[in-house]
Amino acid sequence: MSLSSTNFKNRFFIQEEQLSLLQTAAPTIVKELPCIINQLYIDMQQFTHFGDYFHSEDYIQKVKELQIEHWRAFWEDDLDDAYLNKRERIGQVHARIGLPLDMYYDAVMMLNKAFEEELVKLGLDTAALLSAFHRRVSLDVYIVVDTYNRIMKERLEEQNEALREMSTPVAQIAEHILLLPLVGIIDSKRAQELMGNMLGRIGETGAQVFILDISGIAVVDTAVANHLIKMTKASRLMGCDCIISGISPAVAQTIVELGVQIDEIITEGTMRAALNEAYKLTGLELRQTKK
């Protein structure tokens, strides 16, 4: 992500005079950073899962040193693109180790309080300096959290993509009969993938009947119903009848209320009924299970 210091200064109403105020206070504040950061990690130990992320004294000491450098830059450095990129890397690290945002927020609030108390003690607690401090903190937090959320969103999408691939297997259950059980939520992207898989398997196997079982679909709305109709029409163009099974009373009522035209679609309430119909269409006989 490309970060522009000019855009962020404007967005958070940070002016050069405010940055100068922070830099003027920096020599005094930076001297106190080791004590402030050390107290932060003492206070952080109250968190139940603190040890999951800060598992040894050596590691904690290393993180403390990084924190001191982080806050030294906060008070001393110019707010340029390089500074913003450093804040972005912090969000990347937090996302990589899975640090909960509530723990990050609490740490920020603890440090805010510690710095405010330090400014009061040093007689530097002017309204202008406090305003500059909080605006720059807000900017830092925004970049870290935005980067964290973006990475977690990308990671979730990758996981969903893997789940989509795992949850759309087309199975050949008999000669000329294919089955695709649908599970979860169907959106436009997944519908396209399903249709591609479906038509590909029909072409490979020369199937005469394709069963779409929708008993595992959480919600059927107009979009989902239209996707199902498109899939049945596409299979028919390839000479394959499509049966939709697993239609519950609630789903049937929803489809009727939506006014979706399903006159040309073969539907069955259960998988068993769909199999019976599939065997009839292919001229095969369904073996009856002995009781």
C-alpha positions in Angstrom: 0.0 0.0 0.0 1.4 3.4 -1.0 1.2 5.9 1.9 1.3 9.7 1.4 2.4 11.8 4.3 0.7 14.9 2.8 -2.7 13.1 2.6 -2.4 11.9 6.2 -1.4 15.3 7.5 -4.5 16.7 5.9 -6.7 13.9 7.0 -5.8 14.2 10.7 -5.4 18.0 10.7 -1.7 17.8 11.6 0.3 21.0 10.9 4.0 21.6 10.9 3.6 23.8 14.0 2.2 20.8 15.9 5.0 18.5 14.7 7.5 21.2 15.9 5.9 21.2 19.3 6.3 17.4 19.7 10.0 17.7 18.6 10.6 20.5 21.1 9.3 18.2 23.9 11.2 15.2 22.6 14.5 15.6 24.5 12.7 15.6 27.8 10.2 12.8 27.0 12.7 10.5 25.3 14.8 10.3 28.5 11.8 8.8 30.3 10.9 6.3 27.6 12.7 3.3 29.2 10.7 3.7 32.4 7.4 4.3 30.6 7.8 1.3 28.4 9.0 -0.9 31.2 5.9 0.0 33.2 3.7 -0.7 30.2 4.9 -4.3 30.1 4.4 -4.7 33.8 0.8 -3.6 33.4 0.3 -5.7 30.3 0.9 -8.9 32.3 -2.6 -8.5 33.6 -3.9 -9.8 30.3 -4.8 -13.5 30.3 -3.1 -14.2 27.0 -0.1 -12.0 27.5 2.2 -15.0 27.7 0.9 -16.3 24.3 2.6 -13.4 22.5 5.4 -12.4 24.9 6.7 -15.8 26.0 10.2 -15.2 27.4 12.1 -12.4 29.2 14.6 -12.2 26.3 11.8 -11.7 23.8 10.0 -9.1 26.0 13.3 -7.2 26.3 13.7 -7.2 22.6 10.1 -5.9 22.1 10.7 -3.2 24.7 13.7 -2.0 22.8 11.6 -1.8 19.6 8.9 0.1 21.5 11.4 2.6 22.8 12.6 3.2 19.2 9.0 3.4 18.0 8.2 6.2 20.5 11.5 7.9 20.0 10.5 8.3 16.3 7.0 9.4 17.3 8.4 12.4 19.2 11.5 13.2 17.1 11.0 12.2 13.5 9.3 14.1 10.7 5.9 12.8 9.6 7.1 11.7 6.1 6.5 8.7 3.9 9.3 6.7 5.5 7.7 7.2 9.0 4.3 6.0 7.7 5.9 2.9 6.1 7.4 2.1 9.5 3.9 2.3 11.1 2.6 0.1 8.3 5.2 -2.6 9.1 3.9 -2.6 12.7 0.5 -3.5 11.5 2.0 -6.2 9.4 3.8 -7.7 12.4 0.7 -7.6 14.5 -1.2 -9.4 11.8 1.5 -12.0 11.4 1.6 -13.0 15.0 -2.2 -12.6 15.4 -2.0 -10.0 18.2 -5.6 -9.2 19.2 -6.6 -5.7 18.4 -8.2 -5.3 21.9 -4.8 -5.9 23.4 -3.2 -3.4 21.0 -5.9 -0.8 21.8 -5.5 -1.3 25.6 -1.7 -0.9 25.3 -2.2 2.4 23.3 -4.6 3.7 26.0 -2.1 2.8 28.8 0.6 4.6 27.0 -1.6 7.7 26.3 -2.3 7.9 30.0 1.4 7.4 30.9 2.5 10.2 28.5 -0.2 12.6 29.6 0.9 12.0 33.2 4.6 12.5 32.2 3.7 15.8 30.4 1.9 17.0 33.5 4.9 16.1 35.8 7.3 17.9 33.4 5.0 20.9 33.1 4.6 20.4 29.4 0.9 19.7 29.4 -0.3 22.6 27.2 -3.4 22.3 25.2 -1.5 22.7 22.0 1.0 20.0 22.8 -1.7 17.6 24.0 -3.7 18.2 20.8 -0.6 17.5 18.7 0.1 14.4 20.6 -3.4 12.9 20.3 -3.6 13.7 16.6 -0.4 11.9 15.8 -1.4 9.0 18.0 -4.7 8.8 16.1 -2.8 8.7 12.8 -0.4 5.9 14.1 -3.3 3.8 15.3 -5.2 4.3 12.1 -2.3 3.0 9.9 -1.6 0.1 12.2 -5.2 -1.1 12.5 -6.0 -0.4 8.8 -2.9 -2.5 7.7 -3.8 -5.2 10.3 -7.5 -5.4 9.0 -6.4 -5.5 5.4 -4.0 -8.4 5.9 -6.5 -10.3 8.0 -9.2 -9.7 5.3 -6.9 -11.0 2.6 -6.0 -14.0 4.8 -9.7 -14.7 5.4 -10.4 -14.5 1.6 -7.7 -17.0 1.0 -9.1 -19.4 3.5 -12.6 -18.9 2.1 -11.2 -19.6 -1.4 -9.7 -22.8 -0.1 -13.0 -23.8 1.6 -14.9 -23.1 -1.6 -12.6 -25.4 -3.5 -13.0 -28.1 -0.8 -16.8 -27.7 -0.5 -17.7 -28.0 -4.2 -16.7 -31.5 -5.2 -18.7 -33.0 -8.2 -19.1 -36.7 -7.5 -20.1 -39.4 -10.1 -22.5 -41.6 -8.1 -23.5 -43.8 -11.0 -23.1 -44.1 -14.8 -24.2 -40.9 -16.4 -25.3 -39.4 -13.0 -23.4 -36.6 -11.2 -24.0 -35.1 -7.8 -23.0 -31.7 -6.4 -24.0 -31.0 -2.7 -24.0 -27.2 -2.1 -23.0 -26.0 1.3 -22.8 -22.5 2.8 -23.4 -19.2 1.0 -23.5 -18.8 -2.8 -22.4 -15.4 -4.2 -21.7 -14.4 -7.8 -18.1 -15.5 -7.7 -18.8 -18.9 -6.2 -21.8 -19.4 -8.6 -19.4 -18.9 -11.6 -17.0 -21.4 -10.1 -19.7 -23.9 -9.5 -21.1 -23.6 -13.0 -17.6 -24.0 -14.5 -17.0 -27.2 -12.4 -20.4 -28.5 -13.2 -20.1 -28.0 -17.0 -16.6 -29.3 -17.0 -17.6 -32.5 -15.3 -20.6 -33.0 -17.6 -18.3 -32.6 -20.6 -15.7 -35.1 -19.2 -18.2 -37.8 -18.2 -21.0 -37.4 -20.7 -23.4 -37.3 -17.8 -27.2 -37.3 -18.6 -28.4 -36.1 -15.2 -26.8 -33.7 -12.7 -28.2 -33.5 -9.2 -27.8 -30.2 -7.3 -28.5 -30.7 -3.6 -29.2 -27.4 -1.9 -30.1 -28.8 1.6 -26.9 -27.2 2.9 -27.5 -23.7 1.6 -28.1 -21.3 4.4 -30.1 -18.7 2.6 -32.0 -18.7 -0.7 -32.7 -15.2 -2.1 -33.4 -14.0 -5.6 -29.7 -14.0 -6.6 -29.2 -17.6 -5.4 -32.4 -18.8 -7.1 -31.3 -17.1 -10.4 -27.9 -18.7 -10.1 -29.5 -22.1 -9.7 -31.8 -21.5 -12.8 -28.8 -20.5 -14.9 -26.9 -23.7 -13.9 -29.9 -25.9 -14.8 -30.3 -24.1 -18.2 -26.5 -24.4 -18.9 -26.5 -28.1 -18.2 -29.5 -28.6 -20.5 -27.6 -26.9 -23.3 -25.1 -29.7 -22.9 -27.8 -32.4 -23.1 -27.9 -33.0 -19.4 -31.0 -32.8 -17.2 -30.5 -31.0 -13.9 -32.4 -32.0 -10.7 -32.5 -29.7 -7.7 -33.0 -31.6 -4.5 -33.1 -30.7 -0.8 -35.8 -28.0 -1.1 -37.2 -27.5 2.3 -40.7 -26.1 2.9 -39.1 -22.7 4.0 -37.0 -22.6 0.8 -40.0 -23.5 -1.4 -42.0 -20.7 0.2 -39.2 -18.2 -0.3 -38.8 -19.1 -4.0 -42.6 -18.7 -4.5 -42.7 -15.4 -2.7 -39.8 -14.2 -4.8 -41.7 -15.0 -7.9 -38.9 -17.0 -9.5 -40.0 -19.0 -12.6 -39.1 -22.6 -12.0 -41.6 -24.3 -14.4 -38.8 -25.9 -16.5 -36.8 -27.1 -13.5 -37.0 -30.6 -12.1 -37.2 -30.3 -8.3 -37.3 -32.9 -5.5 -37.6 -32.5 -1.8 -35.0 -35.2 -0.8 -31.8 -36.7 -2.2 -33.5 -40.1 -2.3 -36.3 -38.7 -4.5 -33.8 -37.0 -6.7 -31.8 -40.3 -7.2 -35.0 -42.1 -8.1 -35.8 -39.5 -10.7 -32.2 -39.6 -12.0 -32.3 -43.3 -12.5 -35.6 -43.1 -14.3 -34.2 -40.4 -16.7 -31.1 -42.5 -17.4 -33.1 -45.8 -17.8 -31.2 -47.4 -14.8 -32.7 -49.0 -11.8 -32.1 -47.8 -8.3 -31.3 -50.7 -5.9 -33.6 -50.8 -3.0 -32.0 -51.0 0.4 -33.1 -54.1 2.3 -34.6 -53.5 5.7 
